[in-house]
Amino acid sequence: MSIMDDTTKDVVASAIKAAPPVSMVGMHFLGYGLAEWLVAVTLVYTILQVVVLLRDKVFSSELKRREEKQYRDRVRRRKLGKELHDDDS
């Protein structure tokens, strides 16, 4: 084992030991306690889940319909363009 490995292990061990107090101090950020932060994080997570669900279920079908319509319109324009080109010949 090298000195670097021992130093790295010491730093990691110290960080792990300091994590609980540091997290508690961090949770008292802006005067809010742990319970308030958990409620806020849960609310944000729930809102994100609703957004993802709506995007996947509602808006994906709408997007698929738009893409199909655009494809049909492109095909129709190509056919019209060919017909007009054939008439010019």
PyMOL Python script that loads the backbone (N, CA, C, O; Angstrom):
from pymol import cmd

cmd.read_pdbstr("""\
ATOM      1  N   MET A   1       0.831  -1.184   0.000  1.00  0.00           N
ATOM      2  CA  MET A   1       0.000   0.000   0.000  1.00  0.00           C
ATOM      3  C   MET A   1       0.874   1.245   0.000  1.00  0.00           C
ATOM      4  O   MET A   1       1.891   1.312   0.691  1.00  0.00           O
ATOM      5  N   SER A   2       0.465   2.208  -0.774  1.00  0.00           N
ATOM      6  CA  SER A   2       1.240   3.438  -0.847  1.00  0.00           C
ATOM      7  C   SER A   2       0.693   4.463   0.146  1.00  0.00           C
ATOM      8  O   SER A   2      -0.360   4.269   0.754  1.00  0.00           O
ATOM      9  N   ILE A   3       1.417   5.527   0.288  1.00  0.00           N
ATOM     10  CA  ILE A   3       1.002   6.602   1.201  1.00  0.00           C
ATOM     11  C   ILE A   3      -0.280   7.252   0.678  1.00  0.00           C
ATOM     12  O   ILE A   3      -1.143   7.659   1.456  1.00  0.00           O
ATOM     13  N   MET A   4      -0.392   7.345  -0.654  1.00  0.00           N
ATOM     14  CA  MET A   4      -1.570   7.964  -1.249  1.00  0.00           C
ATOM     15  C   MET A   4      -2.826   7.175  -0.905  1.00  0.00           C
ATOM     16  O   MET A   4      -3.864   7.772  -0.619  1.00  0.00           O
ATOM     17  N   ASP A   5      -2.757   5.862  -0.925  1.00  0.00           N
ATOM     18  CA  ASP A   5      -3.915   5.037  -0.589  1.00  0.00           C
ATOM     19  C   ASP A   5      -4.337   5.267   0.857  1.00  0.00           C
ATOM     20  O   ASP A   5      -5.530   5.380   1.142  1.00  0.00           O
ATOM     21  N   ASP A   6      -3.366   5.337   1.780  1.00  0.00           N
ATOM     22  CA  ASP A   6      -3.672   5.586   3.187  1.00  0.00           C
ATOM     23  C   ASP A   6      -4.303   6.956   3.376  1.00  0.00           C
ATOM     24  O   ASP A   6      -5.256   7.105   4.141  1.00  0.00           O
ATOM     25  N   THR A   7      -3.774   7.955   2.683  1.00  0.00           N
ATOM     26  CA  THR A   7      -4.306   9.314   2.788  1.00  0.00           C
ATOM     27  C   THR A   7      -5.730   9.363   2.253  1.00  0.00           C
ATOM     28  O   THR A   7      -6.604   9.989   2.853  1.00  0.00           O
ATOM     29  N   THR A   8      -5.956   8.711   1.137  1.00  0.00           N
ATOM     30  CA  THR A   8      -7.295   8.691   0.554  1.00  0.00           C
ATOM     31  C   THR A   8      -8.272   8.018   1.504  1.00  0.00           C
ATOM     32  O   THR A   8      -9.383   8.511   1.704  1.00  0.00           O
ATOM     33  N   LYS A   9      -7.873   6.906   2.086  1.00  0.00           N
ATOM     34  CA  LYS A   9      -8.747   6.210   3.032  1.00  0.00           C
ATOM     35  C   LYS A   9      -9.054   7.087   4.235  1.00  0.00           C
ATOM     36  O   LYS A   9     -10.190   7.119   4.709  1.00  0.00           O
ATOM     37  N   ASP A  10      -8.043   7.802   4.734  1.00  0.00           N
ATOM     38  CA  ASP A  10      -8.259   8.689   5.876  1.00  0.00           C
ATOM     39  C   ASP A  10      -9.241   9.813   5.533  1.00  0.00           C
ATOM     40  O   ASP A  10     -10.114  10.148   6.334  1.00  0.00           O
ATOM     41  N   VAL A  11      -9.096  10.384   4.352  1.00  0.00           N
ATOM     42  CA  VAL A  11      -9.990  11.468   3.939  1.00  0.00           C
ATOM     43  C   VAL A  11     -11.419  10.950   3.804  1.00  0.00           C
ATOM     44  O   VAL A  11     -12.363  11.597   4.256  1.00  0.00           O
ATOM     45  N   VAL A  12     -11.575   9.785   3.184  1.00  0.00           N
ATOM     46  CA  VAL A  12     -12.911   9.209   3.017  1.00  0.00           C
ATOM     47  C   VAL A  12     -13.526   8.884   4.372  1.00  0.00           C
ATOM     48  O   VAL A  12     -14.706   9.156   4.598  1.00  0.00           O
ATOM     49  N   ALA A  13     -12.749   8.310   5.266  1.00  0.00           N
ATOM     50  CA  ALA A  13     -13.253   7.976   6.602  1.00  0.00           C
ATOM     51  C   ALA A  13     -13.677   9.239   7.350  1.00  0.00           C
ATOM     52  O   ALA A  13     -14.716   9.251   8.010  1.00  0.00           O
ATOM     53  N   SER A  14     -12.890  10.283   7.250  1.00  0.00           N
ATOM     54  CA  SER A  14     -13.229  11.550   7.913  1.00  0.00           C
ATOM     55  C   SER A  14     -14.505  12.154   7.320  1.00  0.00           C
ATOM     56  O   SER A  14     -15.343  12.688   8.046  1.00  0.00           O
ATOM     57  N   ALA A  15     -14.640  12.064   6.007  1.00  0.00           N
ATOM     58  CA  ALA A  15     -15.831  12.614   5.354  1.00  0.00           C
ATOM     59  C   ALA A  15     -17.073  11.849   5.788  1.00  0.00           C
ATOM     60  O   ALA A  15     -18.122  12.449   6.023  1.00  0.00           O
ATOM     61  N   ILE A  16     -16.962  10.540   5.896  1.00  0.00           N
ATOM     62  CA  ILE A  16     -18.103   9.732   6.328  1.00  0.00           C
ATOM     63  C   ILE A  16     -18.491  10.061   7.768  1.00  0.00           C
ATOM     64  O   ILE A  16     -19.675  10.147   8.095  1.00  0.00           O
ATOM     65  N   LYS A  17     -17.492  10.242   8.618  1.00  0.00           N
ATOM     66  CA  LYS A  17     -17.781  10.580  10.014  1.00  0.00           C
ATOM     67  C   LYS A  17     -18.409  11.958  10.145  1.00  0.00           C
ATOM     68  O   LYS A  17     -19.218  12.192  11.044  1.00  0.00           O
ATOM     69  N   ALA A  18     -18.035  12.882   9.243  1.00  0.00           N
ATOM     70  CA  ALA A  18     -18.546  14.252   9.332  1.00  0.00           C
ATOM     71  C   ALA A  18     -19.893  14.411   8.629  1.00  0.00           C
ATOM     72  O   ALA A  18     -20.555  15.431   8.820  1.00  0.00           O
ATOM     73  N   ALA A  19     -20.313  13.454   7.840  1.00  0.00           N
ATOM     74  CA  ALA A  19     -21.525  13.596   7.031  1.00  0.00           C
ATOM     75  C   ALA A  19     -22.787  13.874   7.853  1.00  0.00           C
ATOM     76  O   ALA A  19     -23.516  14.806   7.516  1.00  0.00           O
ATOM     77  N   PRO A  20     -23.081  13.116   8.910  1.00  0.00           N
ATOM     78  CA  PRO A  20     -24.326  13.400   9.646  1.00  0.00           C
ATOM     79  C   PRO A  20     -24.402  14.814  10.230  1.00  0.00           C
ATOM     80  O   PRO A  20     -25.420  15.482  10.046  1.00  0.00           O
ATOM     81  N   PRO A  21     -23.363  15.298  10.930  1.00  0.00           N
ATOM     82  CA  PRO A  21     -23.485  16.667  11.452  1.00  0.00           C
ATOM     83  C   PRO A  21     -23.548  17.718  10.348  1.00  0.00           C
ATOM     84  O   PRO A  21     -24.273  18.707  10.459  1.00  0.00           O
ATOM     85  N   VAL A  22     -22.788  17.496   9.294  1.00  0.00           N
ATOM     86  CA  VAL A  22     -22.801  18.467   8.194  1.00  0.00           C
ATOM     87  C   VAL A  22     -24.173  18.499   7.538  1.00  0.00           C
ATOM     88  O   VAL A  22     -24.669  19.569   7.185  1.00  0.00           O
ATOM     89  N   SER A  23     -24.787  17.335   7.371  1.00  0.00           N
ATOM     90  CA  SER A  23     -26.107  17.307   6.746  1.00  0.00           C
ATOM     91  C   SER A  23     -27.149  17.978   7.637  1.00  0.00           C
ATOM     92  O   SER A  23     -28.048  18.649   7.130  1.00  0.00           O
ATOM     93  N   MET A  24     -27.045  17.812   8.936  1.00  0.00           N
ATOM     94  CA  MET A  24     -28.000  18.461   9.837  1.00  0.00           C
ATOM     95  C   MET A  24     -27.834  19.975   9.816  1.00  0.00           C
ATOM     96  O   MET A  24     -28.819  20.713   9.841  1.00  0.00           O
ATOM     97  N   VAL A  25     -26.595  20.432   9.771  1.00  0.00           N
ATOM     98  CA  VAL A  25     -26.365  21.875   9.674  1.00  0.00           C
ATOM     99  C   VAL A  25     -26.895  22.379   8.339  1.00  0.00           C
ATOM    100  O   VAL A  25     -27.506  23.445   8.264  1.00  0.00           O
ATOM    101  N   GLY A  26     -26.654  21.604   7.287  1.00  0.00           N
ATOM    102  CA  GLY A  26     -27.158  21.982   5.974  1.00  0.00           C
ATOM    103  C   GLY A  26     -28.668  21.998   5.911  1.00  0.00           C
ATOM    104  O   GLY A  26     -29.256  22.816   5.204  1.00  0.00           O
ATOM    105  N   MET A  27     -29.297  21.104   6.642  1.00  0.00           N
ATOM    106  CA  MET A  27     -30.749  21.055   6.641  1.00  0.00           C
ATOM    107  C   MET A  27     -31.362  22.236   7.390  1.00  0.00           C
ATOM    108  O   MET A  27     -32.535  22.549   7.186  1.00  0.00           O
ATOM    109  N   HIS A  28     -30.610  22.878   8.227  1.00  0.00           N
ATOM    110  CA  HIS A  28     -31.118  24.067   8.909  1.00  0.00           C
ATOM    111  C   HIS A  28     -30.849  25.314   8.088  1.00  0.00           C
ATOM    112  O   HIS A  28     -30.878  26.430   8.606  1.00  0.00           O
ATOM    113  N   PHE A  29     -30.590  25.118   6.821  1.00  0.00           N
ATOM    114  CA  PHE A  29     -30.334  26.207   5.893  1.00  0.00           C
ATOM    115  C   PHE A  29     -31.576  27.087   5.793  1.00  0.00           C
ATOM    116  O   PHE A  29     -32.687  26.578   5.643  1.00  0.00           O
ATOM    117  N   LEU A  30     -31.401  28.373   5.874  1.00  0.00           N
ATOM    118  CA  LEU A  30     -32.477  29.369   5.801  1.00  0.00           C
ATOM    119  C   LEU A  30     -33.504  29.236   6.925  1.00  0.00           C
ATOM    120  O   LEU A  30     -34.632  29.713   6.801  1.00  0.00           O
ATOM    121  N   GLY A  31     -33.112  28.593   8.008  1.00  0.00           N
ATOM    122  CA  GLY A  31     -33.997  28.513   9.160  1.00  0.00           C
ATOM    123  C   GLY A  31     -35.051  27.428   9.105  1.00  0.00           C
ATOM    124  O   GLY A  31     -35.914  27.369   9.981  1.00  0.00           O
ATOM    125  N   TYR A  32     -35.006  26.581   8.113  1.00  0.00           N
ATOM    126  CA  TYR A  32     -35.971  25.484   8.010  1.00  0.00           C
ATOM    127  C   TYR A  32     -35.359  24.211   8.552  1.00  0.00           C
ATOM    128  O   TYR A  32     -34.186  23.924   8.311  1.00  0.00           O
ATOM    129  N   GLY A  33     -36.148  23.452   9.280  1.00  0.00           N
ATOM    130  CA  GLY A  33     -35.680  22.200   9.850  1.00  0.00           C
ATOM    131  C   GLY A  33     -35.784  21.051   8.859  1.00  0.00           C
ATOM    132  O   GLY A  33     -36.194  21.220   7.711  1.00  0.00           O
ATOM    133  N   LEU A  34     -35.399  19.886   9.341  1.00  0.00           N
ATOM    134  CA  LEU A  34     -35.387  18.687   8.511  1.00  0.00           C
ATOM    135  C   LEU A  34     -36.773  18.348   7.980  1.00  0.00           C
ATOM    136  O   LEU A  34     -36.912  17.988   6.811  1.00  0.00           O
ATOM    137  N   ALA A  35     -37.786  18.455   8.807  1.00  0.00           N
ATOM    138  CA  ALA A  35     -39.150  18.108   8.386  1.00  0.00           C
ATOM    139  C   ALA A  35     -39.628  19.003   7.242  1.00  0.00           C
ATOM    140  O   ALA A  35     -40.231  18.523   6.282  1.00  0.00           O
ATOM    141  N   GLU A  36     -39.359  20.289   7.346  1.00  0.00           N
ATOM    142  CA  GLU A  36     -39.784  21.219   6.293  1.00  0.00           C
ATOM    143  C   GLU A  36     -39.064  20.936   4.985  1.00  0.00           C
ATOM    144  O   GLU A  36     -39.670  20.992   3.915  1.00  0.00           O
ATOM    145  N   TRP A  37     -37.742  20.624   5.068  1.00  0.00           N
ATOM    146  CA  TRP A  37     -36.989  20.312   3.849  1.00  0.00           C
ATOM    147  C   TRP A  37     -37.498  19.015   3.217  1.00  0.00           C
ATOM    148  O   TRP A  37     -37.578  18.918   1.992  1.00  0.00           O
ATOM    149  N   LEU A  38     -37.838  18.030   4.029  1.00  0.00           N
ATOM    150  CA  LEU A  38     -38.363  16.783   3.480  1.00  0.00           C
ATOM    151  C   LEU A  38     -39.703  17.002   2.784  1.00  0.00           C
ATOM    152  O   LEU A  38     -39.964  16.420   1.731  1.00  0.00           O
ATOM    153  N   VAL A  39     -40.542  17.832   3.368  1.00  0.00           N
ATOM    154  CA  VAL A  39     -41.820  18.146   2.735  1.00  0.00           C
ATOM    155  C   VAL A  39     -41.578  18.858   1.404  1.00  0.00           C
ATOM    156  O   VAL A  39     -42.226  18.539   0.407  1.00  0.00           O
ATOM    157  N   ALA A  40     -40.663  19.806   1.383  1.00  0.00           N
ATOM    158  CA  ALA A  40     -40.372  20.554   0.149  1.00  0.00           C
ATOM    159  C   ALA A  40     -39.811  19.634  -0.932  1.00  0.00           C
ATOM    160  O   ALA A  40     -40.222  19.712  -2.090  1.00  0.00           O
ATOM    161  N   VAL A  41     -38.880  18.767  -0.560  1.00  0.00           N
ATOM    162  CA  VAL A  41     -38.283  17.853  -1.532  1.00  0.00           C
ATOM    163  C   VAL A  41     -39.334  16.865  -2.048  1.00  0.00           C
ATOM    164  O   VAL A  41     -39.354  16.550  -3.238  1.00  0.00           O
ATOM    165  N   THR A  42     -40.197  16.381  -1.172  1.00  0.00           N
ATOM    166  CA  THR A  42     -41.263  15.469  -1.582  1.00  0.00           C
ATOM    167  C   THR A  42     -42.221  16.161  -2.534  1.00  0.00           C
ATOM    168  O   THR A  42     -42.658  15.561  -3.517  1.00  0.00           O
ATOM    169  N   LEU A  43     -42.552  17.401  -2.259  1.00  0.00           N
ATOM    170  CA  LEU A  43     -43.442  18.167  -3.135  1.00  0.00           C
ATOM    171  C   LEU A  43     -42.820  18.359  -4.517  1.00  0.00           C
ATOM    172  O   LEU A  43     -43.489  18.166  -5.532  1.00  0.00           O
ATOM    173  N   VAL A  44     -41.557  18.734  -4.558  1.00  0.00           N
ATOM    174  CA  VAL A  44     -40.864  18.915  -5.843  1.00  0.00           C
ATOM    175  C   VAL A  44     -40.813  17.597  -6.605  1.00  0.00           C
ATOM    176  O   VAL A  44     -41.058  17.567  -7.811  1.00  0.00           O
ATOM    177  N   TYR A  45     -40.496  16.508  -5.912  1.00  0.00           N
ATOM    178  CA  TYR A  45     -40.427  15.191  -6.544  1.00  0.00           C
ATOM    179  C   TYR A  45     -41.785  14.783  -7.110  1.00  0.00           C
ATOM    180  O   TYR A  45     -41.862  14.252  -8.218  1.00  0.00           O
ATOM    181  N   THR A  46     -42.849  15.028  -6.360  1.00  0.00           N
ATOM    182  CA  THR A  46     -44.196  14.688  -6.817  1.00  0.00           C
ATOM    183  C   THR A  46     -44.570  15.496  -8.050  1.00  0.00           C
ATOM    184  O   THR A  46     -45.141  14.953  -8.996  1.00  0.00           O
ATOM    185  N   ILE A  47     -44.258  16.770  -8.051  1.00  0.00           N
ATOM    186  CA  ILE A  47     -44.553  17.623  -9.207  1.00  0.00           C
ATOM    187  C   ILE A  47     -43.786  17.129 -10.429  1.00  0.00           C
ATOM    188  O   ILE A  47     -44.344  17.075 -11.525  1.00  0.00           O
ATOM    189  N   LEU A  48     -42.522  16.771 -10.257  1.00  0.00           N
ATOM    190  CA  LEU A  48     -41.740  16.255 -11.377  1.00  0.00           C
ATOM    191  C   LEU A  48     -42.330  14.956 -11.918  1.00  0.00           C
ATOM    192  O   LEU A  48     -42.358  14.747 -13.131  1.00  0.00           O
ATOM    193  N   GLN A  49     -42.794  14.094 -11.040  1.00  0.00           N
ATOM    194  CA  GLN A  49     -43.402  12.841 -11.474  1.00  0.00           C
ATOM    195  C   GLN A  49     -44.682  13.093 -12.265  1.00  0.00           C
ATOM    196  O   GLN A  49     -44.941  12.413 -13.257  1.00  0.00           O
ATOM    197  N   VAL A  50     -45.484  14.066 -11.833  1.00  0.00           N
ATOM    198  CA  VAL A  50     -46.704  14.409 -12.555  1.00  0.00           C
ATOM    199  C   VAL A  50     -46.356  14.961 -13.941  1.00  0.00           C
ATOM    200  O   VAL A  50     -47.003  14.609 -14.928  1.00  0.00           O
ATOM    201  N   VAL A  51     -45.358  15.805 -14.017  1.00  0.00           N
ATOM    202  CA  VAL A  51     -44.933  16.371 -15.302  1.00  0.00           C
ATOM    203  C   VAL A  51     -44.477  15.267 -16.244  1.00  0.00           C
ATOM    204  O   VAL A  51     -44.854  15.259 -17.416  1.00  0.00           O
ATOM    205  N   VAL A  52     -43.674  14.342 -15.750  1.00  0.00           N
ATOM    206  CA  VAL A  52     -43.189  13.243 -16.587  1.00  0.00           C
ATOM    207  C   VAL A  52     -44.350  12.366 -17.042  1.00  0.00           C
ATOM    208  O   VAL A  52     -44.396  11.952 -18.201  1.00  0.00           O
ATOM    209  N   LEU A  53     -45.282  12.081 -16.147  1.00  0.00           N
ATOM    210  CA  LEU A  53     -46.439  11.268 -16.502  1.00  0.00           C
ATOM    211  C   LEU A  53     -47.270  11.946 -17.582  1.00  0.00           C
ATOM    212  O   LEU A  53     -47.663  11.309 -18.559  1.00  0.00           O
ATOM    213  N   LEU A  54     -47.538  13.231 -17.409  1.00  0.00           N
ATOM    214  CA  LEU A  54     -48.305  13.964 -18.414  1.00  0.00           C
ATOM    215  C   LEU A  54     -47.579  13.998 -19.749  1.00  0.00           C
ATOM    216  O   LEU A  54     -48.195  13.820 -20.800  1.00  0.00           O
ATOM    217  N   ARG A  55     -46.286  14.224 -19.712  1.00  0.00           N
ATOM    218  CA  ARG A  55     -45.501  14.263 -20.946  1.00  0.00           C
ATOM    219  C   ARG A  55     -45.572  12.927 -21.670  1.00  0.00           C
ATOM    220  O   ARG A  55     -45.751  12.882 -22.887  1.00  0.00           O
ATOM    221  N   ASP A  56     -45.431  11.843 -20.922  1.00  0.00           N
ATOM    222  CA  ASP A  56     -45.410  10.515 -21.532  1.00  0.00           C
ATOM    223  C   ASP A  56     -46.781  10.071 -22.012  1.00  0.00           C
ATOM    224  O   ASP A  56     -46.888   9.473 -23.083  1.00  0.00           O
ATOM    225  N   LYS A  57     -47.821  10.344 -21.256  1.00  0.00           N
ATOM    226  CA  LYS A  57     -49.152   9.832 -21.588  1.00  0.00           C
ATOM    227  C   LYS A  57     -49.956  10.772 -22.480  1.00  0.00           C
ATOM    228  O   LYS A  57     -50.583  10.322 -23.438  1.00  0.00           O
ATOM    229  N   VAL A  58     -49.946  12.045 -22.185  1.00  0.00           N
ATOM    230  CA  VAL A  58     -50.804  12.979 -22.897  1.00  0.00           C
ATOM    231  C   VAL A  58     -50.093  13.606 -24.088  1.00  0.00           C
ATOM    232  O   VAL A  58     -50.583  13.542 -25.215  1.00  0.00           O
ATOM    233  N   PHE A  59     -48.946  14.207 -23.835  1.00  0.00           N
ATOM    234  CA  PHE A  59     -48.284  14.975 -24.875  1.00  0.00           C
ATOM    235  C   PHE A  59     -47.582  14.105 -25.896  1.00  0.00           C
ATOM    236  O   PHE A  59     -47.383  14.538 -27.031  1.00  0.00           O
ATOM    237  N   SER A  60     -47.198  12.887 -25.528  1.00  0.00           N
ATOM    238  CA  SER A  60     -46.543  12.029 -26.511  1.00  0.00           C
ATOM    239  C   SER A  60     -47.538  11.615 -27.596  1.00  0.00           C
ATOM    240  O   SER A  60     -47.166  11.530 -28.767  1.00  0.00           O
ATOM    241  N   SER A  61     -48.792  11.359 -27.230  1.00  0.00           N
ATOM    242  CA  SER A  61     -49.788  11.008 -28.246  1.00  0.00           C
ATOM    243  C   SER A  61     -50.081  12.211 -29.135  1.00  0.00           C
ATOM    244  O   SER A  61     -50.264  12.059 -30.343  1.00  0.00           O
ATOM    245  N   GLU A  62     -50.126  13.396 -28.553  1.00  0.00           N
ATOM    246  CA  GLU A  62     -50.340  14.613 -29.342  1.00  0.00           C
ATOM    247  C   GLU A  62     -49.164  14.842 -30.286  1.00  0.00           C
ATOM    248  O   GLU A  62     -49.364  15.193 -31.449  1.00  0.00           O
ATOM    249  N   LEU A  63     -47.968  14.651 -29.807  1.00  0.00           N
ATOM    250  CA  LEU A  63     -46.774  14.815 -30.638  1.00  0.00           C
ATOM    251  C   LEU A  63     -46.761  13.794 -31.767  1.00  0.00           C
ATOM    252  O   LEU A  63     -46.403  14.118 -32.899  1.00  0.00           O
ATOM    253  N   LYS A  64     -47.149  12.572 -31.462  1.00  0.00           N
ATOM    254  CA  LYS A  64     -47.204  11.523 -32.480  1.00  0.00           C
ATOM    255  C   LYS A  64     -48.223  11.889 -33.567  1.00  0.00           C
ATOM    256  O   LYS A  64     -47.961  11.693 -34.753  1.00  0.00           O
ATOM    257  N   ARG A  65     -49.381  12.418 -33.161  1.00  0.00           N
ATOM    258  CA  ARG A  65     -50.384  12.842 -34.142  1.00  0.00           C
ATOM    259  C   ARG A  65     -49.860  13.957 -35.034  1.00  0.00           C
ATOM    260  O   ARG A  65     -50.082  13.942 -36.245  1.00  0.00           O
ATOM    261  N   ARG A  66     -49.162  14.929 -34.439  1.00  0.00           N
ATOM    262  CA  ARG A  66     -48.596  16.025 -35.232  1.00  0.00           C
ATOM    263  C   ARG A  66     -47.576  15.513 -36.236  1.00  0.00           C
ATOM    264  O   ARG A  66     -47.575  15.924 -37.396  1.00  0.00           O
ATOM    265  N   GLU A  67     -46.700  14.604 -35.779  1.00  0.00           N
ATOM    266  CA  GLU A  67     -45.687  14.061 -36.673  1.00  0.00           C
ATOM    267  C   GLU A  67     -46.327  13.293 -37.816  1.00  0.00           C
ATOM    268  O   GLU A  67     -45.872  13.404 -38.954  1.00  0.00           O
ATOM    269  N   GLU A  68     -47.373  12.512 -37.545  1.00  0.00           N
ATOM    270  CA  GLU A  68     -48.064  11.780 -38.595  1.00  0.00           C
ATOM    271  C   GLU A  68     -48.717  12.729 -39.586  1.00  0.00           C
ATOM    272  O   GLU A  68     -48.676  12.493 -40.794  1.00  0.00           O
ATOM    273  N   LYS A  69     -49.323  13.806 -39.082  1.00  0.00           N
ATOM    274  CA  LYS A  69     -49.951  14.791 -39.962  1.00  0.00           C
ATOM    275  C   LYS A  69     -48.900  15.474 -40.833  1.00  0.00           C
ATOM    276  O   LYS A  69     -49.110  15.663 -42.031  1.00  0.00           O
ATOM    277  N   GLN A  70     -47.758  15.847 -40.227  1.00  0.00           N
ATOM    278  CA  GLN A  70     -46.691  16.468 -41.008  1.00  0.00           C
ATOM    279  C   GLN A  70     -46.172  15.524 -42.079  1.00  0.00           C
ATOM    280  O   GLN A  70     -45.876  15.956 -43.193  1.00  0.00           O
ATOM    281  N   TYR A  71     -46.059  14.249 -41.760  1.00  0.00           N
ATOM    282  CA  TYR A  71     -45.596  13.266 -42.734  1.00  0.00           C
ATOM    283  C   TYR A  71     -46.593  13.148 -43.883  1.00  0.00           C
ATOM    284  O   TYR A  71     -46.199  13.134 -45.049  1.00  0.00           O
ATOM    285  N   ARG A  72     -47.884  13.061 -43.558  1.00  0.00           N
ATOM    286  CA  ARG A  72     -48.907  12.975 -44.610  1.00  0.00           C
ATOM    287  C   ARG A  72     -48.900  14.218 -45.491  1.00  0.00           C
ATOM    288  O   ARG A  72     -49.059  14.124 -46.708  1.00  0.00           O
ATOM    289  N   ASP A  73     -48.714  15.393 -44.869  1.00  0.00           N
ATOM    290  CA  ASP A  73     -48.660  16.637 -45.635  1.00  0.00           C
ATOM    291  C   ASP A  73     -47.451  16.652 -46.571  1.00  0.00           C
ATOM    292  O   ASP A  73     -47.565  17.084 -47.718  1.00  0.00           O
ATOM    293  N   ARG A  74     -46.294  16.185 -46.092  1.00  0.00           N
ATOM    294  CA  ARG A  74     -45.099  16.126 -46.939  1.00  0.00           C
ATOM    295  C   ARG A  74     -45.307  15.201 -48.129  1.00  0.00           C
ATOM    296  O   ARG A  74     -44.952  15.529 -49.261  1.00  0.00           O
ATOM    297  N   VAL A  75     -45.892  14.034 -47.851  1.00  0.00           N
ATOM    298  CA  VAL A  75     -46.146  13.075 -48.933  1.00  0.00           C
ATOM    299  C   VAL A  75     -47.109  13.688 -49.941  1.00  0.00           C
ATOM    300  O   VAL A  75     -46.899  13.568 -51.148  1.00  0.00           O
ATOM    301  N   ARG A  76     -48.154  14.338 -49.463  1.00  0.00           N
ATOM    302  CA  ARG A  76     -49.140  14.970 -50.338  1.00  0.00           C
ATOM    303  C   ARG A  76     -48.486  16.054 -51.196  1.00  0.00           C
ATOM    304  O   ARG A  76     -48.770  16.154 -52.389  1.00  0.00           O
ATOM    305  N   ARG A  77     -47.601  16.875 -50.587  1.00  0.00           N
ATOM    306  CA  ARG A  77     -46.927  17.929 -51.347  1.00  0.00           C
ATOM    307  C   ARG A  77     -45.995  17.344 -52.404  1.00  0.00           C
ATOM    308  O   ARG A  77     -45.894  17.878 -53.509  1.00  0.00           O
ATOM    309  N   ARG A  78     -45.315  16.251 -52.068  1.00  0.00           N
ATOM    310  CA  ARG A  78     -44.437  15.607 -53.050  1.00  0.00           C
ATOM    311  C   ARG A  78     -45.256  15.096 -54.234  1.00  0.00           C
ATOM    312  O   ARG A  78     -44.867  15.266 -55.389  1.00  0.00           O
ATOM    313  N   LYS A  79     -46.388  14.471 -53.935  1.00  0.00           N
ATOM    314  CA  LYS A  79     -47.233  13.971 -55.023  1.00  0.00           C
ATOM    315  C   LYS A  79     -47.737  15.122 -55.872  1.00  0.00           C
ATOM    316  O   LYS A  79     -47.743  15.028 -57.100  1.00  0.00           O
ATOM    317  N   LEU A  80     -48.164  16.216 -55.234  1.00  0.00           N
ATOM    318  CA  LEU A  80     -48.626  17.380 -55.970  1.00  0.00           C
ATOM    319  C   LEU A  80     -47.505  17.964 -56.816  1.00  0.00           C
ATOM    320  O   LEU A  80     -47.720  18.348 -57.966  1.00  0.00           O
ATOM    321  N   GLY A  81     -46.313  18.029 -56.246  1.00  0.00           N
ATOM    322  CA  GLY A  81     -45.169  18.555 -56.977  1.00  0.00           C
ATOM    323  C   GLY A  81     -44.841  17.701 -58.180  1.00  0.00           C
ATOM    324  O   GLY A  81     -44.526  18.238 -59.242  1.00  0.00           O
ATOM    325  N   LYS A  82     -44.905  16.392 -58.047  1.00  0.00           N
ATOM    326  CA  LYS A  82     -44.647  15.501 -59.175  1.00  0.00           C
ATOM    327  C   LYS A  82     -45.712  15.672 -60.250  1.00  0.00           C
ATOM    328  O   LYS A  82     -45.406  15.694 -61.442  1.00  0.00           O
ATOM    329  N   GLU A  83     -46.963  15.791 -59.821  1.00  0.00           N
ATOM    330  CA  GLU A  83     -48.052  15.969 -60.786  1.00  0.00           C
ATOM    331  C   GLU A  83     -47.884  17.283 -61.549  1.00  0.00           C
ATOM    332  O   GLU A  83     -48.077  17.329 -62.764  1.00  0.00           O
ATOM    333  N   LEU A  84     -47.530  18.332 -60.845  1.00  0.00           N
ATOM    334  CA  LEU A  84     -47.319  19.629 -61.505  1.00  0.00           C
ATOM    335  C   LEU A  84     -46.125  19.552 -62.437  1.00  0.00           C
ATOM    336  O   LEU A  84     -46.155  20.112 -63.533  1.00  0.00           O
ATOM    337  N   HIS A  85     -45.077  18.865 -62.014  1.00  0.00           N
ATOM    338  CA  HIS A  85     -43.880  18.722 -62.841  1.00  0.00           C
ATOM    339  C   HIS A  85     -44.194  17.901 -64.092  1.00  0.00           C
ATOM    340  O   HIS A  85     -43.712  18.216 -65.180  1.00  0.00           O
ATOM    341  N   ASP A  86     -44.994  16.858 -63.940  1.00  0.00           N
ATOM    342  CA  ASP A  86     -45.370  16.023 -65.070  1.00  0.00           C
ATOM    343  C   ASP A  86     -46.242  16.804 -66.054  1.00  0.00           C
ATOM    344  O   ASP A  86     -46.144  16.591 -67.262  1.00  0.00           O
ATOM    345  N   ASP A  87     -47.090  17.703 -65.558  1.00  0.00           N
ATOM    346  CA  ASP A  87     -47.960  18.501 -66.418  1.00  0.00           C
ATOM    347  C   ASP A  87     -47.136  19.501 -67.230  1.00  0.00           C
ATOM    348  O   ASP A  87     -47.509  19.825 -68.358  1.00  0.00           O
ATOM    349  N   ASP A  88     -46.019  19.997 -66.678  1.00  0.00           N
ATOM    350  CA  ASP A  88     -45.182  20.958 -67.379  1.00  0.00           C
ATOM    351  C   ASP A  88     -44.429  20.303 -68.545  1.00  0.00           C
ATOM    352  O   ASP A  88     -44.080  20.976 -69.515  1.00  0.00           O
ATOM    353  N   SER A  89     -44.187  19.021 -68.450  1.00  0.00           N
ATOM    354  CA  SER A  89     -43.395  18.335 -69.473  1.00  0.00           C
ATOM    355  C   SER A  89     -44.102  18.147 -70.760  1.00  0.00           C
ATOM    356  O   SER A  89     -43.538  17.583 -71.697  1.00  0.00           O
TER     357      SER A  89
END
""", "prot")
cmd.dss("prot")
cmd.show_as("cartoon", "prot")
cmd.util.cbc("prot")
cmd.orient("prot")
